[in-house]
Amino acid sequence: MAQDYTYINARLRALEASMPDAAWFQRIARAPVDSVLVSVKEFYRGFDPVDSLYRFEDGIESEKTVFLELLSSLLNDDRVESFFRAGFDFDNLTHGVKAAALGADAAYNPFGLVSHEVIEKGASGGSAIDLPDHLKNCLEKLLEASEEGGAQAVESRGEAEKFAYLVETAPGKAARMYVTFRIDLANIRTFIRLKRIDLRKDAIDTLWISGGSIDIQTLRTLFREPEDELYTYLTTTEYRGLITAGLGLTTTVWMVDVLIDREMLERLGDSRYRFFDIGPVIYHFQLRERNERLLRLLLVGKLNMLPEELLLEKTEAMTA
């Protein structure tokens, strides 16, 4: 049955009206650490049972779980639900394989569609019979990567498999375009970070994600050149807005992340006002992801007693 988005988009638009705005996040940046938790509970009901700021991840996890369960309850198309939640299953499987290889306990997120028990069995070398086919295939490749290259190879292979699945199963043109944006922006972020650290050449070649509008061979060719060649190239692509926004050689790593996140929201911005397709759902999902990252940044900053000026600078940049 085809998904009717009319009611869902109206519901999400109403939720957006009650979400915290830039001024609220700035208030959190200025708030004394002993009053932050009370302020957070004003907008984030998932924090209600949280009695210590040190347990803020419990509140963030609860808030996200409630939203995803609401979204699932509004959707009647399994493909659409999978589009928003299956990626978390890939993340869990990747994490489980890495943990098993290290002999460590795995800490799974609760956001996917496959139970932790089923993921754990497969990841730890037990039975994979209950895993859906796409995760069985992923597991085989993760185990190969673990033998060949260790934890970093597993992480890279997991990301590649996740995005390949999302491209293949995306429910419509708008959803596929969104995944393409995510892949391109992830590769741009990776390119810049790799240029600024020392990493073996053979390891670098495994880190690009295929499926974007910028093909992997172009990235490999550019990577052999100075970093500024990337920025020159981007001016000829649909991502030239990143350069206009200030992305360049002197951009700090944290600001690179901010500009990339901002680019994604700006690309999705026009779709938030449509009524009859998946666009507003994707925008709302991405907005929540941005807000989650900002809230985590502020709470970690408060716990580590970072200067108010620094927190305000980052808040203003992320909400610009």
N, C-alpha and C positions, 0 to 999 in steps of 0.2 A: 504494500500500500504506500503510495507516494506521500511524503511528509507535507502537511499543511503548516506553513510557518506563521500564518497571520496572528493567531493567538499567542504563540511563543514569543514572537518579536514584540508584541504589545506588552507582554508580561516582563520581558527583559528590559524594555525601555522604562517601565515603571520602577524596576529594581535599580536601574542606573540613576534615577532621580534621587534615590535614597542612599547612594554610595558616597563615601567621603570624597571631597574635592581637594584641590591643591592647597587651599587655605587651611584645611583641617590637618593635612600632612605637615604643613609648616608649623602649625600649633604643636604637634607632637614633637617636632624637632626642637622647639623652644621649651617644652615642658620639663620640669624637674623629674628626675628618674623615679622618685617615689610616687608620682601621680600619673605616670604614663599608662599603667595598666588600667586604671579607672577610665581614662580618656579613650583608650582603645576599645573598651567594652561598649562605648556609646554606639559604635557602628558595627562592631564585629561580635555577633552573638556567640560565635564559636568559642570566644574567650570567656564566656560566663563561668565555666567550672575551673578556669585557670586561676590559681591563687598565688602564683609567683611569676614575676617577669622572666625568670630563668626557664620557665616552661612554655615560653611563647610559641615554640614549634607545635605544641599540642593544640593551641588555639588556631594557628594557621591551618593545620591539617584538618581540624574539625570544620572550620569555615569552608574550606574547599570541598570537603566530602559532602556537606549539606547542599552546596550549590550543584555539584555533579549529580547527586541523587534527585534534586529538583529537575534538572535538565533532562535526566533519563525519564522521569515521570511525565514530562511534557512531550517527549518524542514517541512516535509510533512506528518509525522506520529504523530497523536494527542497523542498517548501514550508517545512518547518521549518528546514532549513539556510539557505534564502534569508531567512527571518525574522531570523536572527541575523547574517547576513553581508552581505546586499544593501545595508544602510544604508551600509556602508563604500564601496560602489561609488558611491553618490550623493555621498558626501563627496569621493571622488577626482575625480569629474566636475566638481563645483562648484569644487574647488581648481584643476583643470586649466583651466577656462574663465577663472577669475580670473587665473591665471598667464599665460595666453596674451594676455589683454587688457593686461596690464602689461608684456609682453615679457620675462617672467622664466621661469626653469626651475621646473618643477613637482616637488614632492617627494611622491610618492604613498605611501599606506599599503599594506601587503601583506595586509590582512585581508579584502578582498572576494572576489567570485567571478569578476570580469572582469579580464583581464590589463591591466597598465599600458599596454602597447602599443596595445591597442584603445581604451582610455580616451583616451590621448594623441592618437591620430589624430582622434577626434571633437572633443575639446576644443580642439585647435589649428587647427581649420578644415579638416582633411583629411576622409577618408572616415569616415562613421559607419555604414557598412553592416554591420559586425560587432557593433555594439552591440545588446543585447537591446532589444525594443520599448519597455520602460518607461524605459530610459536614453535612447533616441532622442527620446522625447517630452519627457523632462526637458531634454535638450540644447537643443531648440528654445526652450524657455521660459527657459533660462539665457542663451542668446544674446540673446533679446529683452530680458531684464532688464539685461544688460551694456550694451546700446545705450541703454536708457532711464535707468538709474540708477547704473551703475558697480558697483564691487566689493561694496558693502553690499547693493545690490539683488540681485546674483547670490547672495550668501550667504543672504539671506532666502528667495529663490525655491527654492534648493537644499534648505533645511530643510523648506519647505512641501511640496515634491514628495516628499521622502524619507518624511515622516510620512504623507502621503496614500497612498503605496504600501504602507507597513506596515499601515495601517488596512485597506486593501482586501484585502491578501493574508494577514493574520494567521491562523494555523492554529488557530482555535478561540476560544471566548469569553474564556478566561483571557489569551490572547495579545493580543486586541483591548483588553481592559481595561488591560493593561500599557501599551500604546501610548497609550491615553487618559490614563493617569496621567502618562506622560512629556510629552505635549503640554500638559496643564494645568500641570504643574510648570515646564516651560520657559517658558510664558507668564507665570506668576507671577514667575519670576526676571527675565524681560525687563521686565515692568511696573516692578518695583522699581528696576532699573538705569536705565531710561529716565527715571523720576521724578527721579533724582539727577544726571542729566547734561542738557546743553542740546542738543536735537536738533530739527530742523525737524519741524513737525506732519505734513507730507505724507510724510516719511520714516517716522515712527512708525507710520502706518496700514498700512504694508507688512510690519511685523515680527511681527505676530501669526500663530500657526499654527492653522489650523482643524482640527476633528476631536476637540477635547476636550469635556469635559462643561460647561466654562465657555465659552459662545459668544463669538465675536469682538465682536459688537455690545455685549455687556455689558462687555467689557474696554475698548472705545472710550469708552463712557459713563462708566465709572469713572475713566478716565484724565483726563477733563476736570475731575475733582474733586480735592481734596487727597489726598495719598498715604494718609492714615489711613482713607479710605473703602474702600480695598481690604481692609484688615484687618477692618473692620466687616463687609464683605460675606463674607469668608472664614469668619467665625464661623457663617454660615448654610448653609455647604456642607460636603461631606464632607472638606474640607481644614481644618476648624477645629482639628485637632491641631497645625497649624503655629503657630497663635496661642497655644495652650496651651504649646507648646514655647518660646515667647519671640519669635516673629517680630513685628516692629513697627517703628515709626518710628526707634527708636534702634539697631536691629540693624545692625551693620556689614555691608558687602557680602560679605566673606569668610564671615561667619557665616550670611548668607542662603543661600549655597551649601551650607554644612554642614547647615542645617536642612532644606533641600529634599532633599538626598541622603539624610538620615536618614529623612525622611518616606517616600521611595520604598522603602527597605529594610524599614521597619516595615510598610508595606502588603503587601509580598511575604513577610514573615516567616512567616505561618501556612502559606503554600503549600510551604515547604521540607520539611515533614514528610509531604507526600503522596507516593504512589508511582506513580500511574497516569496522570498528566497532565504537561503542560509546565511547571507552576508551579515545581517545584524547579530546573528548568533555567534559567528566567528569574531566579530568586533567585540562583543560583550565578553567572550571567553578570553580574548587577548588583553582587554582592559583589566580584567581581574588578575591575569598573570602579572601585568605590570604593577598593579597595586600591591600584589603579594610581595613582589621583589622589593618594592619601596618600603613597605611596612617592615619586612625583615631587616633591611638595611638600617632603618631607624632604630629598631629595637636592639639589634646587635651594637649599634653605635652608642646607644644609651648605656647598655651594660658595660661597655668598654670605655665609658667616659670620654668619648670623642668630643672635640670642641663643637659648640652649638653652631658656629659659623660654617664649619665643614659640613655638618648635617644639613643646614639650610641651603648651602651651595648645591649639594647633591639632590636635595628635594626639589629645588627650583628647576634644576636641569632636567630631572626626570618628568616633571609635570608641565614643562613649557609647551 
